[in-house]
């Protein structure tokens, strides 16, 4: 699962399949979130969104 903020300067692409074309392990599923503008890449910003927390909760 790909969760991204368009302002996150580390995000290279919103389409993960373009980075890993040879594997079926990557699902084409991107969820957009809006993190705080001061630090859009911060992990704590991503963890404020249900789109990030719900998949983690399923694994844990």
C-alpha positions, 0 to 999 in steps of 0.5 A: 500500500502506498500512502503519500502526501503530494508535498512530500519531497521524498515521494518519487512517484505515486505509482509504485508499480512503475518502480517495481514492474517485474513483481506482483507483490506491489498492488496499485493502491495509493492513498493520498493524505495531507500532512502538515506543510512544515514537514510533510515527510515526517512519520508522525504526520503520516501516523495521524491519518487513518489511511496509514494506521488501519493497515498497520493495525491489521498487521499488528 
